[in-house]
Each structure stands twice: as structure tokens, then as C-alpha cells.
Amino acid sequence: MKFNTINSTAKAALLSLAIGLGTVACSRDYTAAYVYSVSNSTGQVSAFAVDYQSGVLTQISGSPFTSNLTNPTTVIAAPNGKTLYEIGGSYQANVEVFSIGSDGKLYGEATPSLYGQATYPTAAAIDSTGSYLYVTYTYQGGYTPVSPGRGGVTIFHINADGTLGTPSNVNLGNNPVAIAASAPTCTATPVIPSSGPATCIILGSGSATNNGFENSFVYVVDAEIASAKPTVLGFAENPANGGLTPTSATNMTTFQGVAAGVFPSAIAIDPTGKYVYVTDKQLNEIYGYQIANGTTGNLTPLVTSPFATGLYPVAITIEPRGKYVYVANYNSSTVSSYSLNLASGSLGASAGSGFTTTTGPTCVTVEPSLGIYLYTSDYLDASISGAELSPDTGQLSAVANSFFPTVSQPICLVAVANGAHAVQAIAP
């Protein structure tokens, strides 16, 4: 095999990358990852293969896949890339579980209901070990849009096969809208590789027990629009059962933690577990917080926060290395780009910040295999916008043939790696 347009230096670089990811010479697999977008109107899930050389999306055979859910609100994948969870429903909230085949196809497993009479789910998160799924919902039993009241978070244990165990529940305040789970807090200076995720290592410590990691935490954004100020509630995760214990800065009587702007919409945590970022869709800002080292998990607002966004930011993600932050702005149909200073948590505008999508982006994801392709679900245009990010600057540039048709009213999307088959090795 040969590529006449690729010079010897590029060949060597691709071969080095292939070896690093465990492929063998002359193997051919152009799929770096898979992208899944879910329709808010039909519940269908479109599945796409990501071309590793270009980032172009190709819809795979059998897509879109049928769902039993009505009005899905979000979709999330297990860290191992083997299971997809679609969360939806209005008056009866549910989670639909799909196994992800080696070819990217989806296979239905089960549709468990959320705890009790939970209704109107809003967001989901999976802890860093892939052991627990957390789902926030708007109303506890007895409350409805006509008679609004408090919401909560449902906790599912994730079984070895990706199915979900019997859920438990934590009651919260009014209108929980977003949730994120941290990696174990990094008490050392993070190591940022040229590719792949950031790691936390205490050099020369001689300790092999935790490599500088401490507790894991879960943070819930509670909008509390009617009765109190919006807030971020912090919880320590119990690794034995996924249970959530409020941090000392979280008051579960008043359901107040640290202030979160006027109309918070989304949350993200950097890969080292040091910083939390929350978007405010009314003020067009990002609020940044530092997670206290050690065991408290309390949040301290960054002195450089807030940071300006585009119009009506509704989604936020941090690429796998933890160097860049991306925000989807629904009203301005853009993605804002920021560099992340891991020493301080400050966000700086990246070169070429303000990538243009089609209309109404609702979710933003970066594929985890190569970590260089970004996608948004564009609700008003039934499409997916694709961009390639520069590992050196974070700048976004459109991938070829962007935009890609998908299911109607795509409310969210997620990307998973294609196992160890992310690249093509090139032999001389």
C-alpha cells in the first residue's frame, strides 16, 4: 500500500502514532471513533464513524437506531466505550441502555425507570471508574410543571456488562440542570503529555498507592430560579456504593453551595480534577472554581472568573488532555475556544476563537481517541458540525464536508473511541 501524496516525514509520524496505539503494520482501519446523536422528537440515535485522517463523519449501516424513549434529553457513554445510555422521558423518566458493537452499531439491552416517580430528567454523568451513573431530574414524586417542586439525582450502579442495577436517590433543591463527576483530585502538579489524557504523578515520592490522587467528587448545578440563588452543590463520592455525601460547603437544608450566576446551564471538570466550570446562558459567561485539594472537595471561585462566551451558552466540554475548553453557544451558533491554565484554572481565548456551527448547537464533544476532532449537535438544522482542533493552539477549523445530516432535533451527542483501531499503520 502507498500514499503518494504523503511525504516521508508524515509517514514516519503516522507510523509512530499507530505503534503507540497498538496497531500493526499494514492494518487498515480508518475509523478513529464513533459519534452518536439523539433526537429529542423521535428518540432515534444516529451513529457515525469518524475518519481518523479527516474527521469526516459517515453514517454507519443500520443508523438511525430505534429507541423506546420519548423526549430524550441527553446521551452519555461509559468510559470504556462499550455502552451508551440515553436518558429521557417527561412524566416518567427512563434510561435506555445500548451495547456498542465493535462495528459501532447499537444493540438494545434494557430500559430501566428512574428511582420512584422521578420526572423530567435533565443531565447525566458517569464517575471516572465507570462504576456509577448519575442522573439529575426536575421533579420528585408529587411535583409537576403545574405544581413545581424539588428535584433530585438518581444513582445507578453500572454492572460489568453495562446494564444498570437498582437505583438509589438523593433529593435536591429546585431545578437541578447539570451534573459532573471529577477524576480523583490531583494533589500534585499534573503531567500534560503531548497526546493523551493528563495524568497526576508525584515524582520521586516513592508512593505507588495513589500517585497523588485523592477523593472523587460529584457536583450538581441547581438553578433554584424561583426560591433562591443558583448554586453548585458538592458531594464526595463513596466508591463502594456511589453514595453522595455533601461537602462541608454544601447545606442540604437550604440546598445551597457556591453561587453559580443567574441562569446556569452546563458544567465540566478538567481531567485532573482540579477545576470546575459552569456556563450561564443569561449572562453569557463561564464561572470557574478550584476544587480544594485533599479531602474536602469545597469549591473556591477563581479570582479571574467569570469569562465571556457567545450568546446563550448551553454546553461545555474539555478536550482529553485538559489544555482547551469549548463552549457551544445556542443563539450565536458558535463554539467558543479557550486555553486552560492548569496552574491557575484561568481561561484565555484561543486563536481563532468563535468557530461557526449550523443553527442552534445544543451539545459539544471531542472524540477521545485522537482528541483532535470536535462535534456539535445542531438542534434547529438537524445536523452535526465538525471541526479539527489544533493541539498547539486549540484553534478550530471546519472538517471537510461539514455539516453532516442527522436525526431531527438532535438534543445531544457523544463520542467514543474505536478501541485500539484508531489509525492506519503505513509501511514503507
C-alpha positions as CSV (number, residue, x, y, z in Angstrom):
1,M,0.0,0.0,0.0
2,K,1.2,3.5,-0.6
3,F,0.2,7.1,-0.2
4,N,1.8,9.1,-3.0
5,T,0.8,12.5,-1.5
6,I,2.2,11.9,1.9
7,N,5.9,12.8,2.4
8,S,8.3,10.6,4.4
9,T,8.1,12.8,7.5
10,A,4.4,12.4,7.6
11,K,4.6,8.7,7.1
12,A,7.0,8.4,10.0
13,A,4.7,10.4,12.2
14,L,1.7,8.3,11.3
15,L,3.6,5.1,11.8
16,S,4.8,6.3,15.2
17,L,1.3,7.2,16.3
18,A,0.0,3.8,15.1
19,I,2.6,1.9,17.1
20,G,1.8,4.0,20.1
21,L,-1.8,3.0,19.9
22,G,-1.1,-0.7,19.5
23,T,-1.8,-1.3,15.8
24,V,0.2,-3.4,13.4
25,A,1.9,-2.5,10.2
26,C,-0.4,-2.6,7.1
27,S,-3.6,-2.9,9.1
28,R,-6.3,-0.7,7.7
29,D,-8.9,0.8,9.9
30,Y,-9.9,4.4,9.1
31,T,-12.3,4.8,12.0
32,A,-10.9,6.6,14.9
33,A,-14.1,6.9,16.9
34,Y,-17.9,6.8,16.7
35,V,-20.3,9.7,17.3
36,Y,-23.9,9.2,18.4
37,S,-26.6,11.9,18.3
38,V,-30.1,11.5,19.8
39,S,-33.3,13.1,18.6
40,N,-35.5,15.0,21.1
41,S,-38.6,14.4,18.9
42,T,-38.3,10.7,18.0
43,G,-35.7,9.2,20.4
44,Q,-33.8,7.8,17.4
45,V,-30.0,7.6,17.7
46,S,-27.8,8.3,14.6
47,A,-24.4,6.6,14.6
48,F,-21.4,7.8,12.7
49,A,-17.8,6.6,12.1
50,V,-15.1,9.2,12.4
51,D,-12.4,9.1,9.7
52,Y,-9.1,9.4,11.5
53,Q,-7.4,11.3,8.8
54,S,-10.1,14.0,8.2
55,G,-12.7,13.9,10.9
56,V,-15.4,13.4,8.3
57,L,-18.5,11.5,9.6
58,T,-20.0,8.6,7.8
59,Q,-23.3,7.2,9.0
60,I,-22.9,3.5,9.7
61,S,-25.2,0.7,8.5
62,G,-28.5,0.5,10.3
63,S,-28.4,4.1,11.5
64,P,-30.5,5.7,12.9
65,F,-31.3,3.2,15.6
66,T,-34.8,3.0,17.2
67,S,-35.3,3.9,20.8
68,N,-38.2,3.3,23.2
69,L,-37.8,6.7,24.9
70,T,-39.9,9.8,24.4
71,N,-38.4,13.2,24.5
72,P,-34.7,12.3,25.3
73,T,-32.7,15.0,27.0
74,T,-29.2,13.7,26.8
75,V,-26.9,10.8,25.9
76,I,-23.7,9.6,27.6
77,A,-21.3,6.8,27.1
78,A,-19.4,4.6,29.5
79,P,-15.6,5.4,29.8
80,N,-14.7,2.0,28.2
81,G,-16.8,2.9,25.1
82,K,-18.8,-0.3,25.3
83,T,-22.2,1.1,26.4
84,L,-24.4,4.0,25.5
85,Y,-27.0,5.5,27.9
86,E,-29.9,7.5,26.5
87,I,-31.8,9.5,29.1
88,G,-35.3,10.8,28.5
89,G,-39.0,10.8,29.3
90,S,-41.3,13.5,30.8
91,Y,-43.8,12.3,33.3
92,Q,-41.9,9.0,33.6
93,A,-38.1,9.3,33.4
94,N,-36.1,6.4,32.0
95,V,-32.7,5.3,30.9
96,E,-32.3,3.2,27.8
97,V,-29.2,1.1,27.6
98,F,-27.4,0.2,24.3
99,S,-24.4,-2.1,23.9
100,I,-21.9,-0.6,21.3
101,G,-20.7,-3.3,18.9
102,S,-17.2,-3.5,17.5
103,D,-18.6,-2.0,14.3
104,G,-20.3,0.9,16.1
105,K,-23.8,-0.5,15.8
106,L,-26.2,-0.2,18.8
107,Y,-27.9,-3.2,20.4
108,G,-30.7,-2.6,23.0
109,E,-30.2,-4.0,26.4
110,A,-32.9,-2.6,28.8
111,T,-34.9,0.4,29.7
112,P,-35.0,0.8,33.5
113,S,-37.1,3.5,35.1
114,L,-35.5,6.1,37.4
115,Y,-36.0,5.9,41.1
116,G,-39.6,6.3,42.3
117,Q,-41.6,8.8,40.4
118,A,-38.8,11.0,39.1
119,T,-39.8,13.0,36.1
120,Y,-38.2,15.3,33.6
121,P,-34.5,14.2,33.6
122,T,-32.1,17.0,32.8
123,A,-28.5,15.7,32.7
124,A,-26.2,12.7,33.4
125,A,-22.7,11.9,34.5
126,I,-20.6,8.8,35.0
127,D,-17.8,8.6,37.5
128,S,-14.2,8.2,36.4
129,T,-14.1,4.4,37.1
130,G,-17.2,3.8,35.1
131,S,-19.0,2.3,38.1
132,Y,-21.9,4.7,38.7
133,L,-24.3,6.6,36.5
134,Y,-25.8,9.8,38.0
135,V,-29.0,11.3,36.5
136,T,-30.5,14.6,37.6
137,Y,-34.2,15.1,37.3
138,T,-36.5,18.1,37.8
139,Y,-39.3,16.9,40.0
140,Q,-39.7,14.4,42.8
141,G,-42.9,12.4,43.1
142,G,-45.9,14.6,43.5
143,Y,-44.5,17.6,41.7
144,T,-45.2,18.6,38.1
145,P,-44.8,21.7,35.9
146,V,-48.2,22.8,37.1
147,S,-47.3,22.3,40.7
148,P,-43.5,22.6,40.7
149,G,-41.3,21.5,43.5
150,R,-37.9,19.9,44.2
151,G,-35.8,17.6,42.1
152,G,-33.0,15.1,42.8
153,V,-30.3,12.8,41.5
154,T,-30.7,9.1,40.8
155,I,-27.7,6.8,41.3
156,F,-27.3,3.6,39.3
157,H,-24.6,1.0,39.8
158,I,-23.2,0.1,36.4
159,N,-22.8,-3.7,36.1
160,A,-19.8,-5.4,34.3
161,D,-21.9,-5.9,31.2
162,G,-23.0,-2.2,31.1
163,T,-26.5,-2.8,32.4
164,L,-27.8,-0.9,35.4
165,G,-28.5,-2.0,38.9
166,T,-31.3,-1.0,41.3
167,P,-31.1,2.8,41.7
168,S,-30.9,4.9,44.9
169,N,-31.8,8.6,45.2
170,V,-30.6,11.9,46.7
171,N,-33.2,14.7,47.0
172,L,-32.1,18.2,45.9
173,G,-33.4,21.7,45.6
174,N,-35.5,23.1,42.7
175,N,-34.4,22.6,39.1
176,P,-31.1,20.7,39.0
177,V,-29.9,21.3,35.5
178,A,-26.4,19.8,35.2
179,I,-24.1,17.3,36.8
180,A,-20.4,16.3,36.5
181,A,-18.2,13.8,38.3
182,S,-14.5,14.5,38.9
183,A,-11.5,12.4,38.4
184,P,-9.8,11.9,41.8
185,T,-8.4,15.2,42.9
186,C,-4.8,15.8,41.8
187,T,-2.7,16.9,44.8
188,A,0.5,17.1,42.7
189,T,1.4,19.1,39.6
190,P,-0.4,17.4,36.7
191,V,1.7,15.9,33.9
192,I,0.4,17.1,30.5
193,P,1.6,14.8,27.6
194,S,1.8,15.9,24.0
195,S,-1.1,13.5,23.3
196,G,-3.5,11.5,25.5
197,P,-5.1,12.5,28.8
198,A,-3.4,14.5,31.6
199,T,-2.1,12.4,34.5
200,C,-1.3,13.1,38.1
201,I,2.1,11.9,39.4
202,I,4.2,12.8,42.4
203,L,7.7,12.5,41.0
204,G,10.2,11.0,43.4
205,S,7.6,10.3,46.1
206,G,8.1,6.5,46.0
207,S,4.4,6.1,46.6
208,A,2.5,3.6,44.4
209,T,-0.7,3.8,46.3
210,N,-2.5,6.8,44.7
211,N,0.0,8.7,42.6
212,G,-1.1,11.9,44.2
213,F,-4.8,11.3,43.7
214,E,-7.4,11.9,46.5
215,N,-11.2,11.6,46.7
216,S,-13.6,11.9,43.8
217,F,-16.4,14.4,43.9
218,V,-19.7,15.0,42.1
219,Y,-21.1,18.5,41.5
220,V,-24.7,19.4,40.7
221,V,-25.8,22.7,39.3
222,D,-29.1,23.7,40.9
223,A,-30.8,26.6,39.2
224,E,-33.2,27.4,42.1
225,I,-34.7,30.1,39.9
226,A,-37.9,30.7,41.9
227,S,-36.9,30.4,45.6
228,A,-33.1,31.0,45.9
229,K,-29.9,31.9,44.1
230,P,-28.5,29.4,41.6
231,T,-25.8,27.2,43.2
232,V,-23.3,24.4,42.8
233,L,-23.8,21.6,45.3
234,G,-20.7,19.4,46.0
235,F,-20.7,15.8,47.1
236,A,-18.0,13.3,48.0
237,E,-18.5,10.0,46.1
238,N,-18.5,6.8,48.1
239,P,-16.5,4.4,45.8
240,A,-18.2,1.3,47.5
241,N,-21.8,2.2,46.5
242,G,-21.7,5.5,44.6
243,G,-23.4,7.3,47.5
244,L,-23.1,11.1,47.7
245,T,-22.1,12.8,51.0
246,P,-22.4,16.6,51.0
247,T,-19.2,18.5,51.3
248,S,-18.8,20.9,54.2
249,A,-19.7,23.8,52.0
250,T,-23.0,22.3,50.9
251,N,-26.0,22.9,53.0
252,M,-28.7,20.3,52.4
253,T,-31.3,22.1,54.4
254,T,-31.3,25.2,52.2
255,F,-29.8,23.4,49.2
256,Q,-27.1,26.0,48.8
257,G,-23.4,25.6,48.0
258,V,-21.3,28.1,46.0
259,A,-23.0,30.8,43.9
260,A,-23.5,30.0,40.2
261,G,-24.5,33.1,38.4
262,V,-28.1,33.9,37.3
263,F,-29.2,31.1,34.9
264,P,-26.6,28.3,34.9
265,S,-26.8,25.7,32.1
266,A,-23.9,23.3,32.0
267,I,-20.9,22.1,33.9
268,A,-17.5,20.5,33.2
269,I,-14.5,19.4,35.3
270,D,-10.9,19.3,34.0
271,P,-9.3,15.9,33.6
272,T,-7.0,16.3,36.6
273,G,-9.9,17.0,38.9
274,K,-8.7,20.5,40.0
275,Y,-11.2,22.9,38.4
276,V,-15.0,23.2,37.8
277,Y,-16.5,25.4,35.1
278,V,-20.2,26.4,34.9
279,T,-21.9,28.3,32.0
280,D,-24.5,30.9,32.5
281,K,-26.8,31.2,29.5
282,Q,-28.4,34.5,30.6
283,L,-25.2,36.4,31.4
284,N,-23.2,34.7,28.6
285,E,-20.4,33.8,30.9
286,I,-18.4,30.9,32.4
287,Y,-17.8,30.7,36.1
288,G,-14.6,28.9,37.2
289,Y,-13.9,27.3,40.6
290,Q,-11.0,25.4,42.1
291,I,-11.6,22.1,43.9
292,A,-9.9,22.1,47.3
293,N,-7.0,19.7,47.4
294,G,-7.1,16.8,49.9
295,T,-10.5,15.6,51.0
296,T,-12.9,18.5,51.4
297,G,-14.0,19.0,47.7
298,N,-15.1,22.5,48.5
299,L,-15.2,25.0,45.6
300,T,-13.4,28.4,45.6
301,P,-14.3,30.9,42.8
302,L,-11.4,31.7,40.6
303,V,-10.3,35.4,41.0
304,T,-10.1,35.7,37.2
305,S,-13.7,34.4,36.7
306,P,-16.1,34.9,35.0
307,F,-15.1,34.5,31.4
308,A,-17.1,35.8,28.4
309,T,-18.8,33.4,26.0
310,G,-21.0,33.7,22.9
311,L,-24.8,34.2,23.1
312,Y,-26.7,31.7,25.3
313,P,-24.0,29.1,26.2
314,V,-25.7,25.7,26.8
315,A,-22.9,23.1,26.7
316,I,-19.3,22.9,27.7
317,T,-16.5,20.3,27.3
318,I,-12.8,20.0,27.9
319,E,-10.7,18.1,25.5
320,P,-8.9,14.9,26.8
321,R,-5.5,16.5,27.5
322,G,-7.1,19.2,29.6
323,K,-5.5,22.1,27.6
324,Y,-8.6,23.6,25.9
325,V,-12.2,24.3,26.8
326,Y,-15.0,24.6,24.3
327,V,-18.5,26.1,24.8
328,A,-21.5,25.7,22.5
329,N,-23.5,29.0,22.1
330,Y,-27.0,28.2,21.0
331,N,-28.2,31.7,20.0
332,S,-25.0,32.8,18.2
333,S,-24.4,29.3,16.6
334,T,-20.8,29.3,17.6
335,V,-18.2,27.4,19.6
336,S,-16.0,29.5,21.9
337,S,-12.5,28.2,22.4
338,Y,-10.3,28.8,25.5
339,S,-6.9,27.7,26.7
340,L,-6.8,26.3,30.2
341,N,-4.0,27.3,32.5
342,L,-3.6,24.3,34.8
343,A,-1.6,26.3,37.3
344,S,-4.4,28.8,38.0
345,G,-7.5,27.5,36.2
346,S,-7.8,30.7,34.2
347,L,-9.3,30.6,30.7
348,G,-7.7,32.5,27.8
349,A,-9.2,33.0,24.4
350,S,-7.6,30.7,21.8
351,A,-6.5,31.8,18.4
352,G,-9.5,32.0,16.0
353,S,-12.0,31.7,18.8
354,G,-15.6,31.6,17.6
355,F,-16.0,28.6,15.3
356,T,-19.3,28.8,13.4
357,T,-21.7,25.9,13.5
358,T,-25.1,25.5,11.9
359,T,-28.1,26.8,13.8
360,G,-28.8,26.0,17.5
361,P,-25.9,23.9,18.8
362,T,-27.0,22.0,21.9
363,C,-24.1,19.7,22.9
364,V,-20.4,19.7,22.2
365,T,-18.0,16.7,22.3
366,V,-14.4,15.9,21.4
367,E,-13.7,12.3,20.3
368,P,-11.4,10.6,22.9
369,S,-9.3,8.5,20.5
370,L,-7.1,11.2,18.8
371,G,-8.5,14.1,20.8
372,I,-8.5,16.4,17.7
373,Y,-12.0,16.3,16.3
374,L,-14.9,18.3,17.8
375,Y,-18.6,17.9,17.0
376,T,-21.8,19.8,18.0
377,S,-25.4,18.6,17.7
378,D,-27.3,21.4,15.9
379,Y,-30.9,21.3,17.0
380,L,-32.5,23.7,14.6
381,D,-30.8,22.4,11.5
382,A,-30.9,18.6,12.1
383,S,-27.1,18.4,11.6
384,I,-23.8,17.9,13.2
385,S,-21.0,20.4,12.8
386,G,-17.4,19.1,12.7
387,A,-14.1,20.8,13.5
388,E,-10.5,19.9,13.9
389,L,-8.7,21.5,16.8
390,S,-5.0,22.4,16.8
391,P,-3.2,20.6,19.6
392,D,-0.8,23.6,19.8
393,T,-3.3,26.5,19.9
394,G,-6.8,25.0,20.4
395,Q,-8.0,26.8,17.3
396,L,-10.9,25.2,15.4
397,S,-11.2,24.7,11.7
398,A,-14.0,23.0,9.9
399,V,-13.5,19.5,8.7
400,A,-14.2,18.6,5.1
401,N,-17.9,18.2,4.1
402,S,-19.1,19.6,7.4
403,F,-22.1,19.8,8.1
404,F,-23.5,16.2,8.5
405,P,-27.2,15.4,8.4
406,T,-28.5,13.6,11.5
407,V,-31.8,12.8,13.3
408,S,-34.4,15.5,13.7
409,Q,-33.9,17.9,16.6
410,P,-30.6,16.5,17.8
411,I,-30.7,17.4,21.5
412,C,-27.2,16.0,22.3
413,L,-24.4,13.8,21.1
414,V,-21.4,11.9,22.5
415,A,-18.2,10.3,21.0
416,V,-16.5,7.0,21.9
417,A,-13.1,5.7,20.9
418,N,-12.9,2.8,18.4
419,G,-10.9,0.6,20.7
420,A,-7.3,0.1,19.6
421,H,-8.1,0.5,15.9
422,A,-7.8,4.3,15.7
423,V,-5.3,4.6,12.9
424,Q,-3.7,3.0,9.9
425,A,-0.1,1.9,10.1
426,I,1.9,2.8,7.0
427,A,4.7,0.6,5.9
428,P,7.5,1.8,3.5
